[in-house]
Amino acid sequence: MVARLGFISATFPLEIALALGYMPSLILPSGAPLSRAEGLLPRNFCTYLKLLAATIIQENLWEIIVVPVEDESHRRFSEVLKELLPGRVIALDVPTRKDEDAVRRFASQLKFLAQNISESLSPEAFNEAIAQGNELRRALKEARALWIAGKLDSLSYHELRSKAFSFYFPEAVKFIRETCAQSKNFRDPRPGIMLAGGVTVKRALIDLIEEEGFAIVAEDTDIGDRYPVDDIPVGKDLEENLMNLARAYLRKAPSARDLNPAGRLQFYENLIRERRVQGVIFSYYKFCDPPLAEYPFIASYLKKHGIPCLLLEEEDEAMSGQNITRAQAFLEMIKCKLSSKTLSDG
């Protein structure tokens, strides 16, 4: 059985795990009670990371866990995990800048991480790993195109990505291809909603939006519209491959942690224009500082351009009754706004 290397953020290049002979597995909250992590981390600490800690403690499935350190919360989280799982947790420092110096620094961090895990990182294995990663990206790109075109429903697209990042790779690509092959035109013209979250968004929120007669057309998440789906070039040697990986993963669409307000606004503007977004729902966990600190800035920009938005803060994997009510009221408001516009245009 192939040993599993867990990682908590798509900033970690899964090709590193493949090149070292591990099965890369994105760790997502799996319903483990938050109480399992209480006492390990401060009370006012990112709830998402607490849920991840609870999942890791309860399931204990991963031989090695990589924690990309993108802010101080992730650094604190990695230190706690190192105490709980001695010798099994590796922190990966992620530069906040994106220039060539930062790319070189990130490439050296990736090399150090790989050598920390194993001394068997060969150029041939790395070439094969990048080829496998490109195959996955092509499949994900195909799935994204079908989803945008309305031939793959949002829930299927959500499940596809969640599984694709935790399956053994040949099986992951096969699963995506089979799901895409079963796609069909299903979507009547419905108003489009953009979701914003962290690594991914909640299945319950997707269900609610679809049930209210809306289509999810854009997703500002790590494994959504921020994930790089273009091929990564296979270099002539190990150093070039590390640089190619570092460049692709470091320069993907910016997140709230990148401290790049101009880039974030451009990212939103492009998605809203290209996907015809009618409203944005931000779904974040309590005390997740970077996105919550960014929200007023993004919300002000959206409202100025006539795009309504809603912030939902959650404490666990289920949606609270209050947030269900708030989301329903928000969607009803958009329906009324669109109906009024249709009448005035008529």
DRENNULUM-735000 format. One record per residue (C-alpha): residue number from 1; residue in three letters; x, y, z. Coordinates in nm, 4 decimals, decimal comma, always signed. Each point is the difference from the previous one (the first is absolute). Layout:
REM residues N
<nr:NUM; rest:ALA; x:X; y:Y; z:Z>
...
This chain:
REM residues 346
<nr:1; rest:MET; x:+0,0000; y:+0,0000; z:+0,0000>
<nr:2; rest:VAL; x:+0,1337; y:+0,3462; z:-0,0966>
<nr:3; rest:ALA; x:+0,0729; y:+0,2215; z:+0,3013>
<nr:4; rest:ARG; x:-0,2074; y:+0,3181; z:+0,0141>
<nr:5; rest:LEU; x:+0,1515; y:+0,3459; z:+0,0243>
<nr:6; rest:GLY; x:-0,2573; y:+0,2447; z:+0,1295>
<nr:7; rest:PHE; x:-0,0017; y:+0,3722; z:-0,0699>
<nr:8; rest:ILE; x:-0,2401; y:+0,2697; z:+0,1139>
<nr:9; rest:SER; x:+0,0280; y:+0,2550; z:-0,2819>
<nr:10; rest:ALA; x:+0,0211; y:-0,0160; z:-0,3784>
<nr:11; rest:THR; x:+0,3065; y:+0,2251; z:+0,0229>
<nr:12; rest:PHE; x:+0,1946; y:-0,3225; z:+0,0553>
<nr:13; rest:PRO; x:+0,0992; y:-0,1481; z:-0,3407>
<nr:14; rest:LEU; x:-0,1344; y:-0,3541; z:+0,0102>
<nr:15; rest:GLU; x:+0,2655; y:-0,0953; z:-0,2581>
<nr:16; rest:ILE; x:+0,2524; y:-0,0057; z:+0,2863>
<nr:17; rest:ALA; x:-0,1950; y:-0,2796; z:+0,1692>
<nr:18; rest:LEU; x:-0,0359; y:-0,1928; z:-0,3269>
<nr:19; rest:ALA; x:+0,3720; y:+0,0280; z:-0,0779>
<nr:20; rest:LEU; x:+0,0831; y:-0,1449; z:+0,3423>
<nr:21; rest:GLY; x:-0,2377; y:-0,2943; z:-0,0421>
<nr:22; rest:TYR; x:-0,2793; y:+0,1260; z:+0,2274>
<nr:23; rest:MET; x:-0,3709; y:+0,0390; z:-0,0694>
<nr:24; rest:PRO; x:-0,0818; y:+0,3726; z:+0,0406>
<nr:25; rest:SER; x:-0,3142; y:+0,0526; z:+0,2060>
<nr:26; rest:LEU; x:-0,1604; y:+0,3362; z:+0,0694>
<nr:27; rest:ILE; x:-0,1262; y:-0,0016; z:+0,3587>
<nr:28; rest:LEU; x:-0,3487; y:+0,1473; z:+0,0384>
<nr:29; rest:PRO; x:-0,2209; y:+0,0115; z:+0,3113>
<nr:30; rest:SER; x:-0,1884; y:-0,3295; z:+0,0202>
<nr:31; rest:GLY; x:-0,2540; y:+0,0629; z:+0,2738>
<nr:32; rest:ALA; x:+0,2292; y:-0,0663; z:+0,2958>
<nr:33; rest:PRO; x:-0,1318; y:+0,1896; z:+0,3056>
<nr:34; rest:LEU; x:+0,1676; y:+0,3322; z:+0,0638>
<nr:35; rest:SER; x:+0,0399; y:-0,1011; z:+0,3652>
<nr:36; rest:ARG; x:+0,2888; y:-0,2275; z:-0,1017>
<nr:37; rest:ALA; x:+0,2073; y:+0,3084; z:-0,0776>
<nr:38; rest:GLU; x:-0,1099; y:+0,2158; z:+0,2927>
<nr:39; rest:GLY; x:+0,2848; y:+0,0747; z:+0,2356>
<nr:40; rest:LEU; x:+0,2591; y:-0,0476; z:-0,2737>
<nr:41; rest:LEU; x:-0,0508; y:+0,3394; z:-0,1591>
<nr:42; rest:PRO; x:-0,1159; y:+0,3401; z:+0,1337>
<nr:43; rest:ARG; x:-0,3732; y:+0,0642; z:+0,0315>
<nr:44; rest:ASN; x:-0,0016; y:+0,2795; z:-0,2610>
<nr:45; rest:PHE; x:+0,1914; y:-0,2091; z:-0,2540>
<nr:46; rest:CYS; x:-0,1012; y:-0,0814; z:-0,3589>
<nr:47; rest:THR; x:-0,2872; y:-0,2472; z:+0,0309>
<nr:48; rest:TYR; x:+0,0898; y:-0,1671; z:-0,3306>
<nr:49; rest:LEU; x:+0,3473; y:-0,0895; z:+0,1271>
<nr:50; rest:LYS; x:-0,1535; y:-0,1286; z:+0,3233>
<nr:51; rest:LEU; x:-0,2303; y:-0,2259; z:-0,2021>
<nr:52; rest:LEU; x:+0,3022; y:-0,1245; z:-0,1970>
<nr:53; rest:ALA; x:+0,1833; y:-0,0762; z:+0,3250>
<nr:54; rest:ALA; x:-0,3038; y:-0,1937; z:+0,1253>
<nr:55; rest:THR; x:-0,0132; y:-0,1974; z:-0,3266>
<nr:56; rest:ILE; x:+0,3733; y:-0,0819; z:+0,0103>
<nr:57; rest:ILE; x:-0,0209; y:-0,1144; z:+0,3636>
<nr:58; rest:GLN; x:-0,3079; y:-0,2145; z:-0,0625>
<nr:59; rest:GLU; x:+0,0981; y:-0,1602; z:-0,3308>
<nr:60; rest:ASN; x:+0,3826; y:-0,0182; z:+0,0231>
<nr:61; rest:LEU; x:+0,0283; y:-0,1243; z:-0,3601>
<nr:62; rest:TRP; x:+0,3040; y:+0,1863; z:-0,1257>
<nr:63; rest:GLU; x:+0,3607; y:-0,1100; z:+0,0323>
<nr:64; rest:ILE; x:+0,1209; y:+0,3571; z:-0,0612>
<nr:65; rest:ILE; x:-0,1914; y:+0,3286; z:+0,0162>
<nr:66; rest:VAL; x:+0,1195; y:+0,3144; z:-0,1789>
<nr:67; rest:VAL; x:-0,1254; y:+0,3356; z:+0,1312>
<nr:68; rest:PRO; x:+0,0603; y:+0,2904; z:-0,2401>
<nr:69; rest:VAL; x:+0,0673; y:+0,2959; z:+0,2299>
<nr:70; rest:GLU; x:-0,1788; y:+0,2933; z:-0,1620>
<nr:71; rest:ASP; x:-0,0688; y:+0,2017; z:+0,3176>
<nr:72; rest:GLU; x:+0,0561; y:-0,0112; z:+0,3754>
<nr:73; rest:SER; x:-0,3068; y:-0,2188; z:+0,0600>
<nr:74; rest:HIS; x:+0,1473; y:-0,2698; z:-0,2230>
<nr:75; rest:ARG; x:+0,3356; y:+0,0314; z:+0,1786>
<nr:76; rest:ARG; x:-0,1653; y:-0,0476; z:+0,3396>
<nr:77; rest:PHE; x:-0,2030; y:-0,2906; z:-0,1405>
<nr:78; rest:SER; x:+0,3135; y:-0,1716; z:-0,1344>
<nr:79; rest:GLU; x:+0,1781; y:+0,0347; z:+0,3360>
<nr:80; rest:VAL; x:-0,2938; y:-0,1601; z:+0,1834>
<nr:81; rest:LEU; x:-0,0148; y:-0,2872; z:-0,2515>
<nr:82; rest:LYS; x:+0,3738; y:-0,0584; z:+0,0361>
<nr:83; rest:GLU; x:-0,0515; y:-0,0509; z:+0,3740>
<nr:84; rest:LEU; x:-0,2915; y:-0,2374; z:-0,0573>
<nr:85; rest:LEU; x:+0,1626; y:-0,1988; z:-0,2818>
<nr:86; rest:PRO; x:+0,3789; y:+0,0062; z:+0,0538>
<nr:87; rest:GLY; x:+0,2007; y:-0,0501; z:-0,3177>
<nr:88; rest:ARG; x:-0,3038; y:-0,0042; z:-0,2267>
<nr:89; rest:VAL; x:-0,0750; y:+0,3708; z:-0,0577>
<nr:90; rest:ILE; x:+0,1996; y:+0,2283; z:-0,2317>
<nr:91; rest:ALA; x:-0,0590; y:+0,3748; z:-0,0321>
<nr:92; rest:LEU; x:+0,0446; y:+0,1531; z:-0,3461>
<nr:93; rest:ASP; x:+0,0659; y:+0,3746; z:+0,0047>
<nr:94; rest:VAL; x:-0,1890; y:+0,1759; z:-0,2802>
<nr:95; rest:PRO; x:+0,1301; y:+0,3439; z:-0,1100>
<nr:96; rest:THR; x:-0,2541; y:+0,2815; z:-0,0131>
<nr:97; rest:ARG; x:+0,1764; y:+0,1621; z:-0,2960>
<nr:98; rest:LYS; x:-0,0251; y:-0,1504; z:-0,3507>
<nr:99; rest:ASP; x:+0,3100; y:+0,1336; z:-0,1778>
<nr:100; rest:GLU; x:+0,2859; y:-0,2171; z:-0,1301>
<nr:101; rest:ASP; x:+0,1939; y:+0,0282; z:+0,3269>
<nr:102; rest:ALA; x:-0,3045; y:-0,1337; z:+0,1832>
<nr:103; rest:VAL; x:-0,0367; y:-0,2801; z:-0,2572>
<nr:104; rest:ARG; x:+0,3633; y:-0,1022; z:+0,0549>
<nr:105; rest:ARG; x:-0,0499; y:+0,0061; z:+0,3754>
<nr:106; rest:PHE; x:-0,3158; y:-0,2116; z:-0,0271>
<nr:107; rest:ALA; x:+0,1806; y:-0,2463; z:-0,2309>
<nr:108; rest:SER; x:+0,2769; y:-0,0403; z:+0,2580>
<nr:109; rest:GLN; x:-0,2646; y:-0,0550; z:+0,2700>
<nr:110; rest:LEU; x:-0,1573; y:-0,2736; z:-0,2137>
<nr:111; rest:LYS; x:+0,3384; y:-0,1655; z:-0,0510>
<nr:112; rest:PHE; x:+0,0729; y:+0,0131; z:+0,3734>
<nr:113; rest:LEU; x:-0,3431; y:-0,1456; z:+0,0771>
<nr:114; rest:ALA; x:+0,0508; y:-0,2852; z:-0,2480>
<nr:115; rest:GLN; x:+0,3432; y:-0,0804; z:+0,1459>
<nr:116; rest:ASN; x:-0,1522; y:+0,0102; z:+0,3477>
<nr:117; rest:ILE; x:-0,2452; y:-0,2704; z:-0,1012>
<nr:118; rest:SER; x:+0,2276; y:-0,2199; z:-0,2100>
<nr:119; rest:GLU; x:+0,3398; y:-0,0050; z:-0,1690>
<nr:120; rest:SER; x:-0,1415; y:-0,1802; z:-0,3027>
<nr:121; rest:LEU; x:-0,1172; y:+0,3036; z:-0,1995>
<nr:122; rest:SER; x:+0,1220; y:-0,0822; z:-0,3514>
<nr:123; rest:PRO; x:-0,0376; y:+0,2175; z:-0,3135>
<nr:124; rest:GLU; x:-0,1791; y:-0,2877; z:-0,1764>
<nr:125; rest:ALA; x:-0,2546; y:-0,0363; z:+0,2814>
<nr:126; rest:PHE; x:-0,0529; y:+0,3758; z:-0,0004>
<nr:127; rest:ASN; x:-0,0639; y:+0,0051; z:-0,3761>
<nr:128; rest:GLU; x:-0,2580; y:-0,2760; z:+0,0383>
<nr:129; rest:ALA; x:-0,1633; y:+0,1786; z:+0,2947>
<nr:130; rest:ILE; x:-0,0409; y:+0,3227; z:-0,1987>
<nr:131; rest:ALA; x:-0,1460; y:-0,1990; z:-0,2900>
<nr:132; rest:GLN; x:-0,2514; y:-0,1595; z:+0,2414>
<nr:133; rest:GLY; x:-0,0833; y:+0,3396; z:+0,1483>
<nr:134; rest:ASN; x:-0,0583; y:+0,1394; z:-0,3486>
<nr:135; rest:GLU; x:-0,2372; y:-0,2873; z:-0,0757>
<nr:136; rest:LEU; x:-0,2002; y:+0,0867; z:+0,3110>
<nr:137; rest:ARG; x:-0,0031; y:+0,3700; z:-0,0905>
<nr:138; rest:ARG; x:-0,1256; y:-0,0763; z:-0,3518>
<nr:139; rest:ALA; x:-0,2823; y:-0,2078; z:+0,1443>
<nr:140; rest:LEU; x:-0,0879; y:+0,2747; z:+0,2495>
<nr:141; rest:LYS; x:+0,0118; y:+0,2588; z:-0,2790>
<nr:142; rest:GLU; x:-0,2441; y:-0,2079; z:-0,2037>
<nr:143; rest:ALA; x:-0,2296; y:-0,0347; z:+0,3017>
<nr:144; rest:ARG; x:+0,0135; y:+0,3750; z:+0,0664>
<nr:145; rest:ALA; x:-0,0936; y:+0,0756; z:-0,3618>
<nr:146; rest:LEU; x:-0,2998; y:-0,2349; z:+0,0201>
<nr:147; rest:TRP; x:-0,1080; y:+0,1571; z:+0,3300>
<nr:148; rest:ILE; x:+0,0244; y:+0,3537; z:-0,1378>
<nr:149; rest:ALA; x:-0,1936; y:-0,1065; z:-0,3106>
<nr:150; rest:GLY; x:-0,2792; y:-0,1400; z:+0,2178>
<nr:151; rest:LYS; x:+0,0632; y:-0,3642; z:-0,0910>
<nr:152; rest:LEU; x:+0,1271; y:-0,1032; z:+0,3450>
<nr:153; rest:ASP; x:-0,2009; y:+0,0915; z:+0,3078>
<nr:154; rest:SER; x:+0,1717; y:+0,1799; z:+0,2872>
<nr:155; rest:LEU; x:-0,0401; y:-0,2824; z:+0,2507>
<nr:156; rest:SER; x:+0,1591; y:-0,2535; z:-0,2372>
<nr:157; rest:TYR; x:+0,2808; y:+0,2457; z:-0,0700>
<nr:158; rest:HIS; x:+0,0533; y:+0,0480; z:+0,3745>
<nr:159; rest:GLU; x:+0,0114; y:-0,3753; z:+0,0685>
<nr:160; rest:LEU; x:+0,2279; y:-0,0576; z:-0,2978>
<nr:161; rest:ARG; x:+0,2642; y:+0,2419; z:+0,1272>
<nr:162; rest:SER; x:-0,0172; y:-0,1165; z:+0,3610>
<nr:163; rest:LYS; x:+0,0606; y:-0,3585; z:-0,1108>
<nr:164; rest:ALA; x:+0,2548; y:+0,0876; z:-0,2673>
<nr:165; rest:PHE; x:+0,2367; y:+0,1425; z:+0,2592>
<nr:166; rest:SER; x:-0,0231; y:-0,3012; z:+0,2311>
<nr:167; rest:PHE; x:-0,0090; y:-0,2986; z:-0,2403>
<nr:168; rest:TYR; x:+0,3038; y:-0,1875; z:-0,1252>
<nr:169; rest:PHE; x:+0,0807; y:+0,1923; z:-0,3152>
<nr:170; rest:PRO; x:-0,0842; y:-0,2381; z:-0,2853>
<nr:171; rest:GLU; x:-0,3325; y:-0,0636; z:+0,1734>
<nr:172; rest:ALA; x:-0,0555; y:+0,3735; z:+0,0504>
<nr:173; rest:VAL; x:+0,0398; y:+0,0766; z:-0,3698>
<nr:174; rest:LYS; x:-0,2202; y:-0,2975; z:-0,0917>
<nr:175; rest:PHE; x:-0,2703; y:+0,1222; z:+0,2396>
<nr:176; rest:ILE; x:+0,0069; y:+0,3514; z:-0,1502>
<nr:177; rest:ARG; x:-0,0184; y:-0,1333; z:-0,3560>
<nr:178; rest:GLU; x:-0,2932; y:-0,2271; z:+0,0858>
<nr:179; rest:THR; x:-0,1851; y:+0,2849; z:+0,1703>
<nr:180; rest:CYS; x:+0,0596; y:+0,2266; z:-0,2996>
<nr:181; rest:ALA; x:-0,1179; y:-0,2720; z:-0,2391>
<nr:182; rest:GLN; x:-0,3326; y:-0,0137; z:+0,1850>
<nr:183; rest:SER; x:-0,0528; y:+0,3762; z:-0,0186>
<nr:184; rest:LYS; x:-0,2975; y:+0,1416; z:-0,1850>
<nr:185; rest:ASN; x:-0,1768; y:+0,3276; z:-0,0614>
<nr:186; rest:PHE; x:-0,2089; y:+0,0500; z:+0,3121>
<nr:187; rest:ARG; x:-0,0042; y:+0,3693; z:+0,0806>
<nr:188; rest:ASP; x:-0,2848; y:+0,2281; z:-0,0891>
<nr:189; rest:PRO; x:+0,1123; y:+0,3627; z:-0,0101>
<nr:190; rest:ARG; x:+0,0305; y:+0,0875; z:+0,3688>
<nr:191; rest:PRO; x:+0,1654; y:+0,2938; z:+0,1752>
<nr:192; rest:GLY; x:+0,3633; y:-0,0666; z:+0,0811>
<nr:193; rest:ILE; x:+0,1499; y:+0,0060; z:+0,3489>
<nr:194; rest:MET; x:+0,3696; y:+0,0119; z:+0,0849>
<nr:195; rest:LEU; x:+0,1197; y:-0,1764; z:+0,3136>
<nr:196; rest:ALA; x:+0,3102; y:+0,1039; z:+0,1923>
<nr:197; rest:GLY; x:+0,1665; y:-0,2189; z:+0,2607>
<nr:198; rest:GLY; x:+0,3304; y:-0,1481; z:+0,1102>
<nr:199; rest:VAL; x:+0,1116; y:-0,3378; z:-0,1319>
<nr:200; rest:THR; x:-0,3494; y:-0,0906; z:-0,1149>
<nr:201; rest:VAL; x:-0,3643; y:+0,0851; z:+0,0777>
<nr:202; rest:LYS; x:-0,2696; y:-0,1872; z:+0,1876>
<nr:203; rest:ARG; x:-0,2157; y:-0,2550; z:-0,1741>
<nr:204; rest:ALA; x:-0,3001; y:+0,1217; z:+0,2037>
<nr:205; rest:LEU; x:+0,0400; y:+0,3526; z:-0,1383>
<nr:206; rest:ILE; x:+0,0191; y:-0,1297; z:-0,3565>
<nr:207; rest:ASP; x:-0,3206; y:-0,1973; z:+0,0570>
<nr:208; rest:LEU; x:-0,1800; y:+0,3025; z:+0,1425>
<nr:209; rest:ILE; x:+0,0964; y:+0,2293; z:-0,2898>
<nr:210; rest:GLU; x:-0,1054; y:-0,2543; z:-0,2630>
<nr:211; rest:GLU; x:-0,3289; y:-0,0702; z:+0,1809>
<nr:212; rest:GLU; x:-0,0794; y:+0,3727; z:+0,0007>
<nr:213; rest:GLY; x:+0,0199; y:+0,0075; z:-0,3798>
<nr:214; rest:PHE; x:+0,3495; y:+0,1413; z:-0,0495>
<nr:215; rest:ALA; x:+0,3074; y:-0,1357; z:-0,1778>
<nr:216; rest:ILE; x:+0,3499; y:+0,0147; z:+0,1498>
<nr:217; rest:VAL; x:+0,2174; y:+0,1322; z:-0,2803>
<nr:218; rest:ALA; x:+0,3257; y:+0,0988; z:+0,1733>
<nr:219; rest:GLU; x:+0,1920; y:-0,1120; z:+0,3072>
<nr:220; rest:ASP; x:+0,2771; y:+0,1933; z:+0,1717>
<nr:221; rest:THR; x:+0,1606; y:-0,2964; z:+0,1821>
<nr:222; rest:ASP; x:+0,3328; y:-0,1848; z:+0,0041>
<nr:223; rest:ILE; x:-0,1338; y:-0,2933; z:-0,2038>
<nr:224; rest:GLY; x:-0,2461; y:+0,2116; z:-0,1968>
<nr:225; rest:ASP; x:+0,0807; y:+0,2893; z:-0,2315>
<nr:226; rest:ARG; x:+0,3284; y:+0,0703; z:+0,1815>
<nr:227; rest:TYR; x:+0,1505; y:-0,3411; z:-0,0790>
<nr:228; rest:PRO; x:+0,2487; y:+0,0005; z:-0,2935>
<nr:229; rest:VAL; x:-0,1300; y:-0,2263; z:-0,2778>
<nr:230; rest:ASP; x:+0,2479; y:+0,0767; z:-0,2779>
<nr:231; rest:ASP; x:+0,2816; y:-0,2468; z:-0,0714>
<nr:232; rest:ILE; x:+0,3276; y:+0,0467; z:+0,1860>
<nr:233; rest:PRO; x:+0,3032; y:-0,0373; z:-0,2323>
<nr:234; rest:VAL; x:+0,2254; y:-0,3007; z:+0,0591>
<nr:235; rest:GLY; x:+0,3516; y:+0,1372; z:+0,0418>
<nr:236; rest:LYS; x:+0,3354; y:-0,1372; z:-0,1075>
<nr:237; rest:ASP; x:+0,1174; y:-0,0675; z:+0,3554>
<nr:238; rest:LEU; x:-0,1129; y:-0,0085; z:+0,3631>
<nr:239; rest:GLU; x:+0,0739; y:+0,3671; z:+0,0690>
<nr:240; rest:GLU; x:-0,2002; y:+0,1203; z:-0,3001>
<nr:241; rest:ASN; x:-0,2939; y:-0,2216; z:+0,0992>
<nr:242; rest:LEU; x:+0,0037; y:+0,1420; z:+0,3524>
<nr:243; rest:MET; x:-0,0032; y:+0,3531; z:-0,1427>
<nr:244; rest:ASN; x:-0,2863; y:-0,0853; z:-0,2364>
<nr:245; rest:LEU; x:-0,2042; y:-0,1430; z:+0,2872>
<nr:246; rest:ALA; x:+0,0766; y:+0,2905; z:+0,2302>
<nr:247; rest:ARG; x:-0,0952; y:+0,2525; z:-0,2693>
<nr:248; rest:ALA; x:-0,3323; y:-0,1707; z:-0,0819>
<nr:249; rest:TYR; x:-0,1151; y:-0,0477; z:+0,3593>
<nr:250; rest:LEU; x:+0,1259; y:+0,3322; z:+0,1327>
<nr:251; rest:ARG; x:-0,1481; y:+0,2060; z:-0,2843>
<nr:252; rest:LYS; x:-0,3448; y:-0,1549; z:-0,0095>
<nr:253; rest:ALA; x:-0,2974; y:+0,2331; z:+0,0407>
<nr:254; rest:PRO; x:+0,0498; y:+0,2007; z:+0,3213>
<nr:255; rest:SER; x:-0,1724; y:-0,0859; z:+0,3272>
<nr:256; rest:ALA; x:-0,0706; y:+0,2187; z:+0,3016>
<nr:257; rest:ARG; x:+0,3312; y:-0,1155; z:+0,1526>
<nr:258; rest:ASP; x:+0,2023; y:+0,1498; z:-0,2861>
<nr:259; rest:LEU; x:-0,0529; y:+0,3602; z:+0,1160>
<nr:260; rest:ASN; x:-0,0606; y:+0,1031; z:-0,3618>
<nr:261; rest:PRO; x:-0,3135; y:+0,2187; z:-0,0055>
<nr:262; rest:ALA; x:+0,0415; y:+0,1105; z:-0,3625>
<nr:263; rest:GLY; x:+0,0405; y:-0,3615; z:-0,1135>
<nr:264; rest:ARG; x:-0,3000; y:-0,1106; z:+0,2030>
<nr:265; rest:LEU; x:-0,2238; y:+0,2702; z:-0,1479>
<nr:266; rest:GLN; x:+0,1137; y:-0,0897; z:-0,3524>
<nr:267; rest:PHE; x:-0,0688; y:-0,3673; z:+0,0694>
<nr:268; rest:TYR; x:-0,3560; y:+0,0813; z:+0,1173>
<nr:269; rest:GLU; x:-0,0622; y:+0,2419; z:-0,2843>
<nr:270; rest:ASN; x:+0,0968; y:-0,2602; z:-0,2604>
<nr:271; rest:LEU; x:-0,2148; y:-0,2753; z:+0,1515>
<nr:272; rest:ILE; x:-0,3021; y:+0,2272; z:+0,0443>
<nr:273; rest:ARG; x:+0,0199; y:+0,1241; z:-0,3588>
<nr:274; rest:GLU; x:+0,0771; y:-0,3358; z:-0,1653>
<nr:275; rest:ARG; x:-0,2474; y:-0,2075; z:+0,2040>
<nr:276; rest:ARG; x:-0,2794; y:+0,2605; z:+0,0298>
<nr:277; rest:VAL; x:-0,0045; y:-0,0096; z:+0,3797>
<nr:278; rest:GLN; x:-0,3095; y:+0,1527; z:+0,1633>
<nr:279; rest:GLY; x:+0,1115; y:-0,0308; z:+0,3617>
<nr:280; rest:VAL; x:+0,2858; y:-0,1261; z:+0,2173>
<nr:281; rest:ILE; x:-0,0264; y:-0,2083; z:+0,3186>
<nr:282; rest:PHE; x:+0,3094; y:-0,0071; z:+0,2208>
<nr:283; rest:SER; x:+0,0059; y:-0,3125; z:+0,2170>
<nr:284; rest:TYR; x:+0,2771; y:+0,0149; z:+0,2590>
<nr:285; rest:TYR; x:+0,0673; y:-0,1622; z:+0,3350>
<nr:286; rest:LYS; x:+0,0181; y:+0,2053; z:+0,3173>
<nr:287; rest:PHE; x:+0,3354; y:+0,1553; z:+0,0830>
<nr:288; rest:CYS; x:+0,1514; y:-0,0714; z:-0,3451>
<nr:289; rest:ASP; x:+0,1752; y:+0,3368; z:-0,0010>
<nr:290; rest:PRO; x:+0,1296; y:+0,0581; z:-0,3597>
<nr:291; rest:PRO; x:-0,3339; y:-0,0378; z:-0,1839>
<nr:292; rest:LEU; x:-0,2017; y:+0,1660; z:+0,2755>
<nr:293; rest:ALA; x:+0,2404; y:+0,2957; z:+0,0038>
<nr:294; rest:GLU; x:-0,0264; y:+0,0270; z:-0,3788>
<nr:295; rest:TYR; x:-0,3804; y:-0,0256; z:-0,0153>
<nr:296; rest:PRO; x:-0,0899; y:+0,3694; z:+0,0658>
<nr:297; rest:PHE; x:+0,2345; y:+0,1090; z:-0,2789>
<nr:298; rest:ILE; x:-0,1371; y:-0,2514; z:-0,2540>
<nr:299; rest:ALA; x:-0,3603; y:+0,0594; z:+0,1075>
<nr:300; rest:SER; x:+0,0355; y:+0,3770; z:-0,0424>
<nr:301; rest:TYR; x:+0,1303; y:-0,0500; z:-0,3535>
<nr:302; rest:LEU; x:-0,2802; y:-0,2421; z:-0,0924>
<nr:303; rest:LYS; x:-0,2786; y:+0,2160; z:+0,1392>
<nr:304; rest:LYS; x:+0,1373; y:+0,3047; z:-0,1813>
<nr:305; rest:HIS; x:-0,0344; y:-0,1963; z:-0,3239>
<nr:306; rest:GLY; x:-0,3510; y:-0,1226; z:+0,0768>
<nr:307; rest:ILE; x:+0,0895; y:-0,3561; z:+0,1040>
<nr:308; rest:PRO; x:-0,1723; y:-0,0963; z:+0,3278>
<nr:309; rest:CYS; x:+0,2007; y:-0,2123; z:+0,2423>
<nr:310; rest:LEU; x:-0,0520; y:-0,1906; z:+0,3230>
<nr:311; rest:LEU; x:+0,2435; y:-0,1165; z:+0,2673>
<nr:312; rest:LEU; x:-0,0697; y:-0,3272; z:+0,1828>
<nr:313; rest:GLU; x:+0,2199; y:-0,0965; z:+0,2952>
<nr:314; rest:GLU; x:-0,0229; y:-0,3642; z:+0,1063>
<nr:315; rest:GLU; x:+0,1265; y:-0,2038; z:+0,2949>
<nr:316; rest:ASP; x:-0,0187; y:-0,3538; z:-0,1400>
<nr:317; rest:GLU; x:-0,0704; y:-0,1969; z:-0,3171>
<nr:318; rest:ALA; x:-0,3766; y:+0,0390; z:+0,0195>
<nr:319; rest:MET; x:-0,1723; y:+0,3285; z:-0,0803>
<nr:320; rest:SER; x:-0,1596; y:+0,1660; z:+0,3006>
<nr:321; rest:GLY; x:-0,3746; y:+0,0678; z:-0,0112>
<nr:322; rest:GLN; x:+0,0663; y:+0,3728; z:+0,0163>
<nr:323; rest:ASN; x:+0,2313; y:-0,0108; z:-0,2999>
<nr:324; rest:ILE; x:-0,2461; y:-0,2106; z:-0,1991>
<nr:325; rest:THR; x:-0,2643; y:+0,2671; z:+0,0603>
<nr:326; rest:ARG; x:+0,2407; y:+0,2810; z:-0,0894>
<nr:327; rest:ALA; x:+0,1069; y:-0,1729; z:-0,3229>
<nr:328; rest:GLN; x:-0,3607; y:-0,0613; z:-0,1020>
<nr:329; rest:ALA; x:-0,0888; y:+0,3652; z:+0,0652>
<nr:330; rest:PHE; x:+0,3025; y:+0,1134; z:-0,2010>
<nr:331; rest:LEU; x:-0,0953; y:-0,2152; z:-0,2976>
<nr:332; rest:GLU; x:-0,3609; y:+0,1191; z:+0,0196>
<nr:333; rest:MET; x:+0,1255; y:+0,3590; z:-0,0087>
<nr:334; rest:ILE; x:+0,1940; y:-0,0744; z:-0,3205>
<nr:335; rest:LYS; x:-0,3112; y:-0,1583; z:-0,1543>
<nr:336; rest:CYS; x:-0,2005; y:+0,3122; z:+0,0774>
<nr:337; rest:LYS; x:+0,2735; y:+0,2240; z:-0,1389>
<nr:338; rest:LEU; x:+0,0150; y:-0,1992; z:-0,3254>
<nr:339; rest:SER; x:-0,3802; y:-0,0046; z:-0,0312>
<nr:340; rest:SER; x:-0,0141; y:+0,3783; z:+0,0430>
<nr:341; rest:LYS; x:+0,2695; y:+0,0452; z:-0,2631>
<nr:342; rest:THR; x:-0,1871; y:-0,2279; z:-0,2435>
<nr:343; rest:LEU; x:-0,3205; y:+0,2013; z:+0,0484>
<nr:344; rest:SER; x:+0,1775; y:+0,3334; z:-0,0455>
<nr:345; rest:ASP; x:+0,1802; y:-0,1270; z:-0,3110>
<nr:346; rest:GLY; x:-0,3322; y:-0,1220; z:-0,1388>
